[in-house]
Amino acid sequence: MPMVGPETADQARLLRLLRDDGPRSRVELTDLLGLPRARFAAEVDRLTALGLVESAGPAASRGGRRSSLLRIGAQVRFGAVLVGGGTLRVALTDGELNPLARHDEPVDVRLGPDVVVGRMVELLGKLRVEAGLTSLTGVGVALPAPVEVRDGTPVSPPALPGWHRFPVRDTLAAELGCPVQVDNDANAMALGERHAGTGRPFDDFLAVKLGDAVGCGLVLAGSLYRGAASGAGDIGHLQLSEDGPLCGCGNNGCVEAYCGDAALVREAVTAARAGRSTVLADRLAAAGTLAVDDVAAAATEGDPAAQTIVRDAARRLGQVLVGLVSFVNPAIVIIGGAPAGIGPVLLAEIRGVVYRRSTPLATGSLPIVLSDLGDTAALIGAAHLVSTQTYAAR
Amino acid sequence: MPMVGPETADQARLLRLLRDDGPRSRVELTDLLGLPRARFAAEVDRLTALGLVESAGPAASRGGRRSSLLRIGAQVRFGAVLVGGGTLRVALTDGELNPLARHDEPVDVRLGPDVVVGRMVELLGKLRVEAGLTSLTGVGVALPAPVEVRDGTPVSPPALPGWHRFPVRDTLAAELGCPVQVDNDANAMALGERHAGTGRPFDDFLAVKLGDAVGCGLVLAGSLYRGAASGAGDIGHLQLSEDGPLCGCGNNGCVEAYCGDAALVREAVTAARAGRSTVLADRLAAAGTLAVDDVAAAATEGDPAAQTIVRDAARRLGQVLVGLVSFVNPAIVIIGGAPAGIGPVLLAEIRGVVYRRSTPLATGSLPIVLSDLGDTAALIGAAHLVSTQTYAAR
């Protein structure tokens, strides 16, 4: 049963403060909101009655008047879903977006949205029951696809064949009986990095997401920036070369056709068959196929062919980033979605290209780093999406 | 003598409403600000006493209670300065940023900032006296340079040799005795287009400025976006090719080395000397030199060599825009700073490249148009810069 939400802008602001900064004392919160004490108490009473806020014991004394701590209510629980790289990840978070439980399993997105969205419903239900909940407060979904956020539907997603315009949001909302928000996985990663990761101190950063789909989330002036039609950051199908490799989208030479997981695997199979890598050839012989983790493992072992594959992809990505970094002038670039182990090779090459070719004002002191949250960033970000709706005034 | 400014956020909002939308009735403004009538009257009285607001007669009846119009006070007068293309432009605007008077004259920026800023002071003084004013409310300056907005100084500006870190803002403020704001000319153009031009209805657009320096102003989510260190939109020195033509900045193959005025002139001189264009050769023989207007005139006359020069530059610019448009997903791209006459050739080529190569979500319905304000956009934008300071609560 969905809860009724905050009624006023001050209630909404209070909830977002508690989500973003954790428990705080009533005295601090009264000051932060700039409210008279009686008014603050009334707003808190209303949120407490709804279960959105609860007391968390006495605050540590600061020598002034005694105060008690407030936090988001324990019945606030968000579901989070992330699809990508052949894996369906489902998580449960508390009202501050801390992950409480998680389930990962293989998924074949080519089975279509009916099957995969159905499985999301089952897994979210399982996590909900295991946590002893009768309902979820809301669910956020991150897809490796351009998403029309207004409708909650993927739009012509090359990495999700058959999902075009499928009503992911409305289907889940009807099945689960709670609000649902859907967005691109790179946007979700950016929100997660902003909430709980490397991006937390920065108002302006890029979150570049590698994997089966390549994308970029933009946090500009402190907020996720989606552009005029939810298309901002869709760099995966920028064409780098007209005679480049064929891309899953049907065009040639896209960023994804150079830097996506499928491109790394394609190059690895070629190297194995051409006798350029015994490591990759052995793995191919053993499994009959290669995955991106094989490329990563081989590169980590020092296999020259695998390292060249990673470096080539990183150089292409660097060439794209040169323009974006000069254009947006971010404070930091965070790279996620790369398989474990290839980080150092990847970063070295990207930094080489970006620092050599960008304009000085943009890169004078620009850190380019790997995400340390990994795929948890996009799960936290998915929960963030729907929490912003839950914590908004009606 | 600088006036004292608004004291409250409501006063500041009222001033910005009157600047952006022109005179409005007290009744409408009271509703828009959501203020009790007595409080609104008190705020207006305070602004009237400061000369920032004045009555503008009775409002047209809407069948309800009678109301009178308010507008920005007639003593509010901003100065605006734009440097670029060998011309110093100085204008005077009213408090709604309508241009009232303007003076253009040739300038050689290589004489250095002392001389040129000194001339700005003289010309602003002349406009002020001709308008019968004892002082200016504020002055905005747009320079063809990266500008550290916090300090009001240009930073390593290739198009303004000798101006690095010159205190343009503080020098002018001391000489003129009023607040001064300095920014990049592309940012000023974007603000002007947003206030009074093609960009007015759009919350998300790019303003691309050609000319001696090439840059881009970003209006994102309704506001000018400057990035983490005032560097957003600095596309002029992105390197398109490592073996490209030498740029004024000392590197090779920058956007400006292909698309800047100096590049067009360089190619035109080469074409004239190589016998590829009698039109350009005749102009070169007559004047001993060529300017970008000669290229534009020749292209307009149908000279094939001049048209090729313009098309080549436009194609390079289009290649840069492909990435930016996919990345930011603007609602419209406005191109300014091109010499009169070359617009059609330029636009056709840019559109060809962008529509062919960008991602569908970003360019499904993306207009790419020429600015119809011309260099007035950057002058209005310069006035806008300082008006925002004047109309902000202290």
Interface residues (C-beta under 8 A of the other chain):
Chain A: P146 V155 S156 F202 D203 D204 C216 L218 L220 A221 S223 Y225 R226 G227 A228 A229 S230 G231 A232 G233 D234 I235 G236 H237 L238 Q239 V320 V322 G323 L324 S326 F327 V328 N329 P330 A331 R357 S358 T359 P360 L361 A362 G364
Chain B: P146 V155 S156 F202 D203 D204 C216 L218 L220 A221 S223 Y225 R226 G227 A228 A229 S230 G231 A232 G233 D234 I235 G236 H237 L238 Q239 V320 V322 G323 L324 S326 F327 V328 N329 P330 A331 R357 S358 T359 P360 L361 A362 G364
